[in-house]
Amino acid sequence: MNIDGWISCISEAYEITGGTVSPRIKEILLRELPEDDLNLDEATRAGLEAGVFAKGIVLEDESLNDVIEETRELVTRHFFKKFVLRETFGPLRKVEERFETSLEGNYQVSGCPFIDMAKVYWTYKLELGELFPKYHSLVLSQILLQVERDIGSVFFPTPGPSILWVRQRRERQRQLIEKYAPQIDIDAFLENNPILGTSKGRIAQTVFDEKIWIRCPNSNCSRFLRIPNTIKPLEVTCPKCKTSLRFPAMELNWLNHLPTNFHPTPYKIEELENLRESWSIPDEVFAIRIVGSEWATRQIQEYLYAKFRQEMPASSEKDLLRAVFNSRALPPDPVGLGMSEEESVEAMKSINSLDDLVNYFIAREQQEPALPDPFEIGVRIDEILSR
């Protein structure tokens, strides 16, 4: 699809809410973003031009950001409208040429909402690809690319070292469909979905073969274990202390929102659920509170330490600590702290143990504005988790 085709598509998106693409909006969409930093390496530059990486939309006039965010939201709604209507952004022939088979053949499922979603997504992605590399610096191209990344990361993730528990992914999929396409039979979408491992076939088996990390509940062991990535509950035995456990320990929705290495021990889960029920706290909000606790900060650093120790068995203690520290310190906000290499090196001079590292990040987090907590629910969550 060319530029005019995408402008027409965005016009349709605006019409959903009774709006129009005014000359001003069109002028903003067709603006060129500033040139990339000249210090970018060739691989990164090539990735930006090809649409492999998204280019940050930074405009000097902040008043234009509302137009960008509005367009991004409306394109997202337009995407899900096509999903509901079982329409596509382009001919399926291009997708079949890309996969050398039909989408039904590639995913080994048919006649289900998942395939309808796949048809919308892959036609969108392939039509978008025609704007790159020639128009990679247009605001229009980057908005469309960001929408593709937001949807693709949840429904059609790219294989890589970062593994998300399928129950977490299922909840994210459920949230987006409930928000943008409530007419869809959500249970039918989730229950026959190769990306969630809930169907048969090659892709579903690949999901199961992935490994996620959990922690042995035995306080005298606390070893991190790697288990299959599945929606189904598992019976697991720790190879070190022989403790048997069920994972997840209980069927609670807020647990499904948590990374697997953030799951508390069973008796703490019961206490936390009693607290949540007594205050009628929504599951997702409760999970966010747990992830934001000091306990969770310690959990993630200990998990990363165990992970790097397995991946780098010949490394010194200081090198392991540095790897854990940099994984949080170097990435830009909101993922990391956005520290420079020089700042990281300076900070590491005073970090000689995992406790030092954890305390450093807790101190940094305490400097950030806290979420409102008038009833001190966060304090009570921390108290339960820290026992």
C-alpha positions in Angstrom: 0.0 0.0 0.0 1.4 3.4 -0.9 1.2 6.7 1.0 -2.1 7.7 -0.5 -3.6 4.3 0.4 -2.5 4.7 4.0 -3.9 8.2 4.2 -7.2 6.9 3.0 -7.0 4.1 5.5 -6.3 6.6 8.3 -9.2 8.7 7.1 -11.5 5.7 7.5 -10.1 5.3 11.0 -11.0 8.9 11.9 -14.5 8.4 10.5 -15.2 5.8 13.2 -15.5 8.7 15.7 -17.1 11.1 13.3 -13.8 12.9 12.6 -11.8 13.7 9.4 -8.2 14.0 8.4 -7.9 17.7 8.1 -5.1 19.4 6.0 -3.3 20.1 9.3 -3.4 16.4 10.4 -2.3 15.3 6.9 0.6 17.7 7.0 1.7 16.4 10.4 1.5 12.8 9.2 3.7 13.5 6.2 6.4 15.3 8.1 9.9 14.0 8.1 11.4 13.1 11.5 14.8 14.5 12.4 17.8 12.6 11.0 19.2 9.8 13.2 22.3 10.4 15.2 25.3 10.2 13.0 27.0 7.9 15.5 24.5 5.1 14.9 26.2 1.9 13.7 25.3 0.6 10.2 23.3 -2.3 11.5 21.1 -0.1 13.7 20.6 2.4 10.9 19.7 -0.4 8.4 17.2 -1.7 11.0 15.5 1.7 11.3 15.3 2.1 7.6 13.8 -1.4 7.1 11.3 -0.9 9.9 12.9 -3.6 12.1 13.3 -1.0 14.9 10.8 1.8 15.6 12.1 5.3 15.4 11.1 7.6 18.3 8.6 10.2 17.3 10.1 13.4 18.6 8.6 16.7 17.4 9.7 20.1 18.8 6.1 21.4 18.9 4.6 19.4 21.8 1.1 20.4 20.8 1.4 18.0 17.9 1.7 15.0 20.2 -2.0 14.9 20.8 -2.5 14.4 17.0 0.0 11.6 17.0 -1.5 9.8 20.0 -5.1 10.3 18.6 -4.0 8.9 15.2 -2.3 5.9 16.9 -5.4 5.1 19.0 -7.8 5.4 16.0 -5.6 3.2 13.8 -5.6 0.6 16.6 -9.4 0.8 16.7 -9.6 0.5 12.9 -7.4 -2.6 13.1 -9.8 -4.3 15.5 -12.8 -3.2 13.6 -11.5 -5.1 10.6 -10.9 -8.1 12.9 -14.6 -8.0 13.9 -15.8 -7.6 10.3 -13.3 -10.3 9.1 -11.8 -7.8 6.6 -8.1 -7.4 5.7 -5.7 -4.5 4.9 -4.7 -6.1 1.6 -4.9 -9.3 -0.5 -4.3 -12.5 1.2 -2.3 -13.6 -1.8 0.7 -11.6 -0.5 0.6 -13.4 2.8 0.4 -16.8 1.2 3.5 -15.9 -0.9 5.2 -14.8 2.3 4.5 -18.1 4.1 4.5 -20.3 1.0 1.2 -21.6 2.3 -2.1 -20.3 3.7 -2.3 -18.9 7.2 -4.5 -21.9 8.1 -1.7 -24.2 6.9 1.0 -22.2 8.7 -0.7 -22.1 12.0 -2.5 -25.5 11.6 -5.9 -24.2 12.7 -8.9 -23.0 10.7 -12.4 -21.6 11.1 -11.6 -19.8 14.3 -11.2 -16.2 15.5 -7.5 -16.6 15.8 -7.2 -17.0 12.0 -9.4 -13.9 11.4 -6.9 -12.0 13.6 -4.0 -13.4 11.7 -5.4 -12.3 8.4 -5.8 -8.8 9.6 -2.4 -8.6 11.2 -0.3 -10.1 8.4 -2.0 -8.1 5.7 -1.4 -5.0 7.8 2.3 -5.9 8.4 3.0 -6.7 4.7 1.2 -3.6 3.4 3.1 -1.5 6.0 6.4 -3.0 4.8 5.9 -1.3 1.4 6.6 2.1 3.1 10.1 1.0 4.1 12.9 2.0 3.6 11.8 4.9 1.3 9.4 6.5 3.8 10.8 5.2 7.1 11.3 8.8 8.5 7.7 9.9 8.0 5.6 10.4 11.1 2.9 8.4 9.3 5.2 5.4 8.9 6.3 5.4 12.5 2.8 5.7 13.9 1.7 2.7 11.8 4.8 0.8 12.8 4.2 1.5 16.5 0.6 0.1 16.1 2.0 -3.0 14.5 4.5 -3.5 17.3 1.9 -3.0 20.0 -0.4 -5.6 18.5 2.2 -8.0 17.3 4.1 -8.2 20.6 0.9 -9.5 22.2 -0.7 -11.6 19.5 2.2 -12.6 17.2 5.5 -12.3 19.1 8.8 -12.6 17.5 10.9 -15.5 18.8 13.7 -14.4 21.1 15.5 -14.9 24.4 12.7 -13.2 26.4 10.0 -15.7 27.2 6.6 -14.6 28.5 4.4 -17.0 30.4 1.4 -17.9 28.2 -1.1 -17.1 31.0 0.3 -13.5 31.1 0.0 -13.3 27.3 -3.5 -14.7 27.4 -4.6 -12.0 29.9 -3.0 -9.3 27.7 -4.8 -10.7 24.6 -8.1 -10.8 26.6 -7.7 -7.2 27.7 -7.1 -5.9 24.2 -10.0 -7.8 22.7 -12.4 -6.8 25.5 -11.4 -3.2 25.0 -11.4 -3.0 21.2 -13.5 -5.9 19.9 -15.9 -7.0 22.6 -18.2 -8.5 19.9 -15.6 -11.3 19.4 -16.1 -14.7 21.2 -13.0 -14.3 23.5 -13.1 -17.8 24.8 -13.1 -19.2 21.3 -10.2 -17.0 20.4 -8.1 -18.0 23.5 -9.0 -21.7 23.4 -7.8 -22.5 19.9 -4.7 -20.3 19.7 -1.3 -21.7 18.7 0.5 -18.7 20.2 -0.9 -19.7 23.6 -0.3 -23.4 23.0 -4.0 -24.2 23.2 -4.2 -25.8 19.8 -2.4 -28.7 18.2 0.5 -28.4 15.8 4.1 -27.2 15.4 3.7 -23.7 16.8 1.8 -24.8 19.8 4.4 -27.4 20.6 7.1 -24.8 20.2 5.4 -22.7 22.9 5.3 -25.7 25.3 9.0 -26.4 24.6 9.9 -22.9 25.8 11.1 -22.7 29.4 9.9 -20.3 32.1 11.5 -19.8 35.5 9.8 -20.4 38.9 11.3 -20.5 42.4 11.3 -23.5 44.7 9.0 -22.7 47.7 11.3 -24.4 50.1 12.9 -21.5 52.0 16.0 -23.7 52.6 16.5 -24.2 48.9 14.9 -21.3 46.9 16.4 -22.6 43.7 15.1 -21.3 40.4 13.6 -24.0 38.2 12.9 -24.1 34.5 9.6 -25.6 33.5 7.5 -25.9 30.3 5.6 -22.8 29.2 2.0 -23.9 29.4 -1.4 -22.7 30.4 -2.1 -26.0 32.2 -1.2 -26.4 35.9 1.9 -28.5 36.4 3.2 -30.8 39.1 6.9 -30.0 39.6 9.6 -31.6 41.8 12.7 -29.6 42.7 15.7 -31.6 41.6 17.8 -30.2 44.4 15.7 -30.6 47.6 13.0 -32.9 46.1 10.2 -30.6 47.2 7.0 -31.2 45.2 4.9 -28.3 44.1 1.9 -27.4 42.0 2.4 -24.4 39.6 0.6 -22.1 39.7 -0.1 -22.8 43.4 -3.7 -21.5 43.2 -6.1 -20.6 40.4 -6.2 -16.8 40.9 -6.5 -14.3 38.2 -4.0 -11.8 39.7 -1.4 -14.6 39.6 -1.9 -14.9 35.9 -0.9 -11.2 35.5 2.5 -11.8 37.3 5.8 -13.0 35.8 6.3 -16.6 37.0 9.4 -15.7 39.0 7.2 -13.2 41.0 4.8 -15.8 42.3 4.9 -15.9 46.2 4.9 -19.0 48.2 1.4 -20.7 48.7 0.8 -19.4 52.3 1.6 -15.9 51.2 -0.7 -16.2 48.2 -3.6 -17.1 50.6 -2.8 -14.0 52.8 -2.5 -11.8 49.8 -5.8 -13.0 48.3 -7.6 -12.4 51.6 -6.2 -8.9 51.6 -7.3 -8.3 48.0 -10.8 -9.7 48.6 -11.3 -7.6 51.8 -10.7 -4.4 49.8 -12.2 -5.6 46.5 -9.1 -4.7 44.6 -9.2 -5.5 40.9 -6.8 -8.4 39.9 -4.7 -6.3 37.5 -4.3 -3.5 40.0 -3.3 -5.9 42.7 -0.7 -7.5 40.5 0.8 -4.1 39.7 1.1 -3.4 43.4 3.0 -6.6 43.8 5.4 -5.9 40.9 6.1 -2.4 42.4 7.0 -3.8 45.8 10.5 -3.9 47.3 10.1 -7.7 47.5 9.6 -7.8 43.7 12.7 -5.7 43.1 14.7 -8.3 45.1 13.0 -11.2 43.2 13.9 -9.9 39.8 17.5 -9.2 40.6 17.9 -12.7 42.2 16.3 -14.2 39.1 18.5 -12.4 36.7 21.6 -13.4 38.8 20.6 -17.1 38.6 19.9 -16.7 34.9 23.2 -15.0 34.1 25.1 -17.5 36.3 23.6 -20.4 34.2 24.4 -18.6 30.9 27.9 -17.4 32.0 29.3 -20.2 34.2 32.9 -19.1 33.8 32.3 -15.5 34.8 33.6 -14.0 38.1 31.2 -12.8 40.8 31.9 -9.2 39.8 31.1 -9.9 36.2 27.8 -11.5 37.1 26.8 -8.6 39.2 27.8 -6.2 36.4 25.6 -8.1 33.9 22.6 -8.0 36.3 23.2 -4.3 37.0 23.5 -3.3 33.4 20.3 -5.1 32.4 18.4 -2.6 34.5 20.7 0.4 34.4 21.5 0.9 30.7 18.2 0.6 28.9 16.3 3.9 28.6 13.0 4.7 30.4 10.6 3.1 31.0 12.4 -0.2 30.8 15.6 0.9 32.6 17.3 3.8 34.1 19.0 5.1 31.0 22.4 5.3 32.6 25.5 5.8 30.5 28.3 3.2 30.4 30.5 5.6 32.5 27.7 6.1 35.1 27.3 2.3 35.3 31.0 1.7 35.8 31.1 4.4 38.6 28.0 2.9 40.4 29.5 -0.6 40.3 32.5 0.5 42.3 30.4 0.4 45.5 28.5 -2.8 44.5 30.2 -6.0 45.7 27.3 -8.4 46.4 23.8 -9.1 45.3 22.5 -7.4 48.4 24.4 -4.2 47.5 22.9 -4.4 44.0 19.3 -4.9 45.3 19.7 -2.1 47.8 21.0 0.2 45.1 17.9 -0.3 43.0 15.5 -0.1 45.9 17.1 3.3 46.9 16.7 4.5 43.3 13.0 3.5 43.2 12.3 5.3 46.5 13.4 8.5 44.8 10.6 8.1 42.2 7.0 9.4 42.7 5.0 6.7 44.4 1.5 5.5 43.4 -1.2 7.0 45.6 -1.8 4.6 48.5 -4.2 6.2 51.0 -5.1 3.0 52.7 -1.4 1.7 52.7 -2.4 -1.4 50.7 1.1 -1.4 49.2 2.7 -1.3 52.7 0.6 -4.3 53.7 1.5 -6.2 50.6 5.2 -5.6 51.3 4.7 -6.8 54.9 3.2 -10.1 53.8 5.8 -10.7 51.0 8.8 -9.8 53.2 8.1 -12.3 56.0 
